[in-house]
Amino acid sequence: MILEPLKKMNTVVGIPAYNEENTIASIVLKAKRYTDEVIVVDDGSSDETAELAEEAGAKVIKHGKNKGYGASLRTLILYVRDKKNGPLVIIDADAQHPVNKIPDLLEKILNGEADITIGSRFLNKEDKKDIPMYRRFGIKVLTWLSTNRVVITMPDGSVKKITDGQSGFRAFSRKALEKIDLREPGMGASAEILMEAKSSKLKIQEVPITVSYEGKTSSERPLTHGLGVIGSMIRYVETKHSLLSFGVPGLAAFLLGIYMGIRTVLIYNDIGYWPIGHVFATVLLFFGGMAAGMTGLILHAIINAHRRGYD
């Protein structure tokens, strides 16, 4: 794929950055080979990230304070969406991702095969060897958790699993930019994107990439990253599927509480005194189920009102 057509298609390269003064200028200059518009979101850096990015030719959007990776992605998506530009390519600022793979990520979007493309570190066996063992294990676990029932549909109709759900090297079509509504401020945004893609029936594809782990890497600790992703998935299910998360378990607990109440009365009639354990279980299940069910209904109503613009 030649470079000039990409520049004429309003393709945007977005770079979330936090204290990346050592690498940001180089990434911007390399990205400008493929597009005339490179946007850096400076997420409250305390170094010269913003100044160096501007000198290299990027448009810089500054956060007044460090808000997190997901917040930076949201800023980029909203900016490109509002400007009616796109596709949008997201690339990290720490020089891990191969910038020369930008055309490969865009190719599947431009030919209609995908709405989102992911640069995967696990499609080629040779590329896996460059990934430290602890990272490889963590990425696979988080990918398995965050891509539950999120699959890649091939052009022939077959499906396969996503291999790298935590890759930060991604491209989004205009359709994807319109559909994705990020709320997670931290690293859990990677999982939220996949879940949003599934709920919006967006097509996902992967392309093989090789990453570099030399020098500075992500400032987020693996454990913190992992907990953030898991927390994101829980919050997503709570908000997007409130009736399923609260209503169904609440109804089940409520009905079980009624059953336990009947059994408790029958036992009392047989032995002449109230069985404390049964009484406690009955009260807990009955009122706990009622509270969970009401929570589900209220959340469902609030979320629907918000979607219709009544908030």
BELSULUR-V700282 format. One record per residue. N is the residue number from 0. PHI is phi in degrees with one decimal (NA if undefined). PSI is psi as a letter, one per 20 degrees, with the letter a starting at -180 (* if undefined). Layout:
[[N | PHI | PSI] [N | PHI | PSI]]
This chain:
[[0 | NA | p] [1 | -78.9 | r] [2 | -82.7 | h] [3 | -58.9 | g] [4 | -57.2 | h] [5 | -64.8 | h] [6 | -69.0 | h] [7 | -86.8 | i] [8 | -102.9 | j] [9 | 60.8 | k] [10 | -66.2 | p] [11 | -121.5 | p] [12 | -105.8 | p] [13 | -110.3 | p] [14 | -130.3 | o] [15 | -72.0 | p] [16 | -142.4 | p] [17 | -141.6 | o] [18 | 54.0 | l] [19 | -121.0 | l] [20 | -63.8 | h] [21 | -74.8 | h] [22 | -125.5 | i] [23 | -62.2 | g] [24 | -63.8 | g] [25 | -63.0 | g] [26 | -64.8 | g] [27 | -62.5 | g] [28 | -61.7 | g] [29 | -67.7 | g] [30 | -66.5 | h] [31 | -69.7 | i] [32 | -68.2 | h] [33 | -109.9 | i] [34 | -157.4 | q] [35 | -85.3 | i] [36 | -121.6 | o] [37 | -117.7 | p] [38 | -116.2 | p] [39 | -109.6 | p] [40 | -96.5 | o] [41 | -83.3 | o] [42 | -88.1 | m] [43 | 72.7 | k] [44 | -63.7 | q] [45 | -103.1 | j] [46 | -109.9 | b] [47 | -98.2 | k] [48 | -55.2 | g] [49 | -63.3 | g] [50 | -63.0 | g] [51 | -69.7 | h] [52 | -65.1 | g] [53 | -64.7 | g] [54 | -63.4 | h] [55 | -80.9 | i] [56 | 109.3 | j] [57 | -91.4 | q] [58 | -84.4 | p] [59 | -112.7 | p] [60 | -110.2 | p] [61 | -103.0 | p] [62 | -90.5 | p] [63 | -64.0 | h] [64 | -147.1 | r] [65 | -69.9 | o] [66 | -103.9 | h] [67 | 117.4 | r] [68 | -60.6 | g] [69 | -63.0 | h] [70 | -64.0 | h] [71 | -65.9 | g] [72 | -61.7 | g] [73 | -61.2 | g] [74 | -59.1 | g] [75 | -64.5 | g] [76 | -62.9 | g] [77 | -65.7 | h] [78 | -63.7 | g] [79 | -66.1 | h] [80 | -62.7 | g] [81 | -67.0 | h] [82 | -82.4 | i] [83 | 61.5 | k] [84 | -98.8 | a] [85 | 129.9 | r] [86 | -65.2 | r] [87 | -117.6 | p] [88 | -108.6 | p] [89 | -102.8 | p] [90 | -138.3 | q] [91 | -71.7 | q] [92 | -92.2 | i] [93 | -96.0 | j] [94 | 69.5 | j] [95 | -76.4 | h] [96 | -87.7 | q] [97 | -78.9 | o] [98 | -60.1 | h] [99 | -69.4 | i] [100 | -91.0 | j] [101 | -55.3 | g] [102 | -59.9 | h] [103 | -65.2 | g] [104 | -66.4 | h] [105 | -77.7 | h] [106 | -57.8 | g] [107 | -69.0 | h] [108 | -76.0 | g] [109 | -68.9 | h] [110 | -94.2 | j] [111 | 85.2 | j] [112 | -77.5 | h] [113 | -147.8 | q] [114 | -99.0 | h] [115 | -134.1 | p] [116 | -118.4 | q] [117 | -121.4 | p] [118 | -79.5 | o] [119 | -98.3 | p] [120 | -87.4 | j] [121 | -122.4 | j] [122 | -77.2 | h] [123 | -106.8 | p] [124 | -60.1 | h] [125 | -65.2 | h] [126 | -70.1 | h] [127 | -62.1 | h] [128 | -64.0 | h] [129 | -81.3 | i] [130 | -95.0 | p] [131 | -54.4 | q] [132 | -57.0 | g] [133 | -66.1 | h] [134 | -69.1 | g] [135 | -59.2 | g] [136 | -65.0 | g] [137 | -62.8 | g] [138 | -63.1 | g] [139 | -64.6 | g] [140 | -64.1 | g] [141 | -67.4 | h] [142 | -63.4 | g] [143 | -61.9 | g] [144 | -70.3 | g] [145 | -84.7 | i] [146 | -110.5 | k] [147 | -56.1 | o] [148 | 66.6 | j] [149 | -98.5 | o] [150 | -127.8 | r] [151 | -99.1 | p] [152 | -97.0 | o] [153 | -78.6 | r] [154 | -55.9 | h] [155 | -84.7 | j] [156 | 95.3 | i] [157 | -74.2 | r] [158 | -123.8 | q] [159 | -146.7 | r] [160 | -79.4 | q] [161 | -71.6 | p] [162 | -95.8 | h] [163 | -140.9 | m] [164 | -74.0 | i] [165 | -109.3 | j] [166 | -67.5 | p] [167 | -92.1 | j] [168 | -98.2 | o] [169 | -141.3 | q] [170 | -128.8 | q] [171 | -128.3 | p] [172 | -76.2 | r] [173 | -60.3 | h] [174 | -60.0 | g] [175 | -64.1 | g] [176 | -62.2 | h] [177 | -74.0 | h] [178 | -88.3 | h] [179 | -79.7 | p] [180 | -127.7 | n] [181 | -73.9 | p] [182 | -124.2 | h] [183 | -75.1 | p] [184 | -81.4 | h] [185 | -102.1 | b] [186 | -68.4 | i] [187 | -64.5 | i] [188 | -61.1 | h] [189 | -60.6 | g] [190 | -71.0 | h] [191 | -62.4 | h] [192 | -59.6 | g] [193 | -65.3 | g] [194 | -69.1 | h] [195 | -64.8 | h] [196 | -62.6 | g] [197 | -65.1 | g] [198 | -66.2 | h] [199 | -96.1 | j] [200 | 58.4 | l] [201 | -83.7 | q] [202 | -85.4 | p] [203 | -118.6 | p] [204 | -135.5 | r] [205 | -122.3 | q] [206 | -129.4 | q] [207 | -73.2 | p] [208 | -136.9 | r] [209 | -115.8 | p] [210 | -111.4 | q] [211 | -110.0 | p] [212 | -108.9 | j] [213 | -80.3 | q] [214 | 73.4 | b] [215 | -71.8 | p] [216 | -120.2 | a] [217 | -54.6 | p] [218 | -78.6 | i] [219 | -86.0 | p] [220 | -67.4 | q] [221 | -54.8 | g] [222 | -65.4 | g] [223 | -62.6 | g] [224 | -59.7 | g] [225 | -60.9 | g] [226 | -64.7 | h] [227 | -64.4 | g] [228 | -65.4 | g] [229 | -62.6 | g] [230 | -60.9 | h] [231 | -61.5 | g] [232 | -64.5 | g] [233 | -64.4 | g] [234 | -65.7 | h] [235 | -63.1 | g] [236 | -64.2 | h] [237 | -60.7 | g] [238 | -87.6 | g] [239 | -80.2 | h] [240 | -132.3 | l] [241 | -63.6 | h] [242 | -65.4 | h] [243 | -69.7 | h] [244 | -74.0 | g] [245 | -111.1 | g] [246 | -64.7 | g] [247 | -65.0 | g] [248 | -61.2 | h] [249 | -63.6 | g] [250 | -63.5 | g] [251 | -62.3 | g] [252 | -65.7 | g] [253 | -61.0 | g] [254 | -66.3 | h] [255 | -66.3 | h] [256 | -64.6 | h] [257 | -63.5 | g] [258 | -61.2 | g] [259 | -64.3 | h] [260 | -63.2 | g] [261 | -62.9 | g] [262 | -63.0 | h] [263 | -63.3 | g] [264 | -64.2 | g] [265 | -63.8 | g] [266 | -65.4 | g] [267 | -59.9 | g] [268 | -63.9 | h] [269 | -79.9 | g] [270 | -106.7 | i] [271 | 89.2 | j] [272 | -147.1 | r] [273 | -79.4 | p] [274 | -73.9 | o] [275 | -57.2 | g] [276 | -60.7 | g] [277 | -67.4 | h] [278 | -62.2 | g] [279 | -61.0 | g] [280 | -63.3 | h] [281 | -62.5 | g] [282 | -62.0 | g] [283 | -62.8 | g] [284 | -68.4 | g] [285 | -64.9 | g] [286 | -78.0 | h] [287 | -64.6 | g] [288 | -64.0 | h] [289 | -63.1 | g] [290 | -64.9 | g] [291 | -64.4 | g] [292 | -63.1 | g] [293 | -65.0 | h] [294 | -60.4 | g] [295 | -61.0 | g] [296 | -64.9 | g] [297 | -65.7 | g] [298 | -60.5 | g] [299 | -61.1 | g] [300 | -66.4 | g] [301 | -63.1 | g] [302 | -64.6 | g] [303 | -65.5 | h] [304 | -62.9 | g] [305 | -62.2 | g] [306 | -63.6 | h] [307 | -87.3 | i] [308 | 86.5 | j] [309 | -90.5 | i] [310 | -80.7 | *]]
